[in-house]
Amino acid sequence: MDNVSVLTLFILSGLNYTVQHRIVLFALTVLCYSVIWIVNVVLIITIIVDRKLHEPMYIFLCNLCINGLYGTVGFYPKFLVDLLSPSHVISYAGCLLQSFVIHSSSGSELSILAVMAYDRYVALCQPLMYHSVMTAQRISLLVAFSWLLPLFCMFNNTMTIFQTKLCGSHIPKLYCSNALLGKLACSPSVANTSIAYFNIAIYHVHFFFLIWSYMYLVKTCMKSKDSRKKFTQTCVPHLVSLFNFGFAVLFDLMYTRFALGRSPQSLQNFIAIEFLLIPPIVNPLVYGLKLTKIRNRIFFFFQEQKESVLTA
């Protein structure tokens, strides 16, 4: 039994495909990952370069896109290597790091969405106080909050796993997860369970704040035509991102917490990676197409590039 406490490798058993299927999947994954980088980087650079977009809403959006790239870095490179490799193993340190990156990214996305909801609440419900409330100092504090809180929560959760003796090395998933690593523990860890429930409680507060803020926004903005127009233009993308993220996390929880062994492997894999596949693509596309300032700036940039090519 002492040997189980010095595990150095874990086996990821989610890739039960033939070589031909894995090659096709590799090509599709490269395409998907390239699209994720392109759409997010375009939006990030657009916001950074254009001083007219240095406003709270766009600063938070920039952080949302950066977080999308951060989370996918924890999954896609390793997944691409596994698609071309006959053995799907990961080191103990690599497993903890992958789990930390992926799940801290999920927590950060929810925190950023909560911060963006607060920004829209102030902008639409207290417009005369907006610039006095959303000062540069407060924006910095909100950005720091949306990053440091998830990192702190997941660091504590990961450290309790690190200090736990494990009695297995088989992970029935495409990537490492603290929840699955916790199930490999030789005995239940009170510290791990306590911290896990503490983290869940924190993000339940996030969730209820998001629900309350948007209910209040809808109630307030329905009173006038101008308010409805502003709500449709600036809040609809946030709601799309929120529902998209909510369904993605729900699918992941269903995969992790409930018995899905009887469902097809492909369906299990899609459920497991949905939050690493759909939100990083949908978020920048929705905001880029819906928010007028960003859309016009991107179109203007490509028009400039087209004219420079024609005149060269």
N, C-alpha and C positions, 0 to 999 in steps of 0.2 A: 504493500500500500504506500510505502514511502516514495516509490518511484513515480507515482502519479502526481506528486507535488513539484516535479522538475520537468514538466512537459515543455518541449522546445518547439514542436510543430503541431499544427492543427490541419485537419483535412476538410476542405470545402467540397461537399458532395452534391451541390446543386446542378452541376454541369454534366448531366447524363445524356449527351448527344453523340451522334456519329461524327467522324472527322469531317465529312462533307457538310453537315449541318453547322458545325462549329466554324468552318471557313466562311459560309454565308453569313452567319451571325457576327463574325468578326468584321466583315465588310460593312454590315449594317450598323454595327456599334461605332466603327470609325467615323462613318457618315454622321451618325447622331451626335457623337462627341464633338465633331468639327462644327456642326450647326450650333450646338450649345455654346462653344467658344466664340463663334462669329457673332451671333446675335447679342450675347452678353457684353463682349468687348466693344462692339459698335456703340451700344447704349452707354457704357461706362465712359468711353472716350468722348462721346458727344456731350455728355453732362460735364465732364472735366474741362473740356476745351472751351465750351460756350459759356461765357460769364453770365449771360442772361438766364442760364439754368442753374445758377448757384443759389437756389432757393431751397428751403427745408424739404419740400416734397420731393424734389429731384435729388437732393443729397441722400435722403433715405432710400430712394429708388436705386441710386448708384450702389449703396451698401447691400441692397437686396440682390443685385446682380453679382456683386463680388462674392457674396455668401453662396450664391448658386454655383459659381466656379469652384469655391473652396470645398463644398460638399462633394461635387462630382470628382474632384481630384482624389478623394479618398476611395473612390470605387472604380472608375473606368480604367486607369492604367493597369491595376492589378487584374481586373476582369479581362482585359485584352490579352495580357500575358497568359492567363489561364486558358483562354480559347485556343491558343497555339501550343499549349503544353499538355503532355499526356498525364501529368500528375498535378493536382490542384491542392497545393499545400501552402501554408503561410506560417511564418514564425510567430512565436508567442508575443514578442514585442510588436511585430508588424500587425498582429491581430488586434491587440489593444489599441494601437495607434489608429488603425482603420476604423474601428468601432468609435473611438473618440471623435475623429474628424467627421464621420457621417452623422452621428447623433448630435454633436454640438452644432453642426450646420442646420439640422432640423430645428433645434431649439432656437437658434439665432434667427431663422426665418420667421418663426412665430413671434419672437420679440420684435423684430423689425416691422412686421405687419401690425403689431399692437402700437408701436410708436407712430406708424403712418396713420393709424386710425385716430390717435390722439391729435396729430397734426391736422387732419381733416375736421375733427370736432372743433378745434379752436378756430380754424379758417372759416367754417360755415356757420357755426353757432355763436361765435364771438369775434366777428370780422374786424371790429374797431380796435380790439385788443391784440390782434394777431401779431403784429410786429413787436409789441412790447412784451408779449409772452414768449414767442419763438425767437429769442435772441441767439447770437452766435454761441454764447456760453451754454445755454440750454440745449441747443442742437448738439453741441459736442457731448454733453452729458447723456443725452438720449442715445446717440450713436454708441458711446462707450457702454451704456447699459445693455443695449441690444447685442453687443459682442461679449462683454465680460461675464454677464450672468450665465449664459449658456456654457461658456468655457469653464466657469467655476463649477457649475452643477455637474457637467460631464466629467470633469477632472476628478471630483470626489467619487463619483460612481465608478470610474475606471480604476481608481486606486483601491477601492474595496475589492474589486475583482482581482487585482494584482496580488493582494494579500490573502486571497482565498485558495485553498488546496483544491485542485481539480482532479476529477476521476474519469475523464474522458477526453478524447481529442477529435471527435466527429461532430462537425457543424453542418447540419442539413440546410445550407443556405449558400448563396453566391458570395456572401461577404460576412465578416465577423459582426456580431451583435452582442452587446453587454447582457441583454436578456437571455440569449442562448448560452453565453459563457456562464452566466449565473446558474443555469440549469445543470451545468457540468460539475458544479461544486460537490465535493464529497459529503458535505453537511450544510444545511441552511445557514446562511450568514445573516445575522441580525443587523449588522452594520449596512450590508448591501441592500437588504430589504427596506430598512429605514430611509436610507438616502434615496432609493428608487421612489418610494412613496412621497418623500419630500419634494423631489423634482417634479413628480406628477402633480402635486398640489400647486406648485408654483405655476406650472403651465396651464392648469385649470383656471387659475386666476387670470392669466393672459386671455384664455379663451372666453371667459365670462365677460371680461372687459371689452373684448372685440364685439361680442354679441350685443352688449348694452350700448356701446358707442354707436354702432350702426343702426340699431333700433331707434335711438335718440335722434340720429342724423336724419333718418327717413321721416320720422315724425315732424322734425323741425323744417326740413326742406320741402315738404309737401304743401306748406302754407303759401308759397309764392312761386310763380313761374320762373323767375330768375334763379331762385334757390334750387329748384328742380333741375334746371339746366346745368348749374354748377355741380350738383350732386352727380348727375349722369356723366358729366365729362371727367370729373376727378375721382369719384368714389367707385364707379362701376369697375374700373380695372383692379382696385383694391379688393372688391368683393369677389371678382373672378379668381384672383390669386389666393384669397382666403379659402374659398370653396375647393379650389384645386388642391391646395395644400392639405385641407381637412380630409378630403377623400383619400389622398395619397397616404397620409399617416394612418387613417382608419384601415386601409388595406394592409399596411405593414403590421399593424397591431393584430389584425386577424390572422396574418401569417405566423406571427411570433407566438401569440398567446393561445390560439385555438388549433385544434387538430385538423390540418388540411392535407394529411397524408394520402387521402383517397382521391383528391383532385389531381388532374394532369400536372406533370412536372412543369410544363411550359406555363400553365396558369399560375402555379406557385411562384415561379421565377418572376413573372410579370408583376404579380402582387408585391413581391419583395422589393423590386427596383422601381416601382411606379413613381415614388416621390423623388427618385434620382433621375428620372427620364422626362416626365411631363412638365413639372414646375420650372426647371431651368430653361426650357424652351418656350413655354407659354408666357411666363412672366414678362420677359423683355419684348416679346411680340405684341402682347396685349397693351402694355404701356407705350411702346413705340408707335403703335397704330392709333391708339385712342387719345393720347395726350398731344394736343395740337402743337405746342412748342417743340417737342421732341421730334414729332413727325415732320414738321416743316424744316427743322434744322438738318435732319438726315437727308431729306429730299434735296435740300439746297446744296449739301455737301456733294452728293452724287451728281447733281447737275453741274456743279463746278468741275468735277473730275471729267465729266463727259465733254464739256466745252474745252477744257485744257487739252484733251486727247485730240479733238477735232482741229484745234488751232495749231497743234504741234507739227 
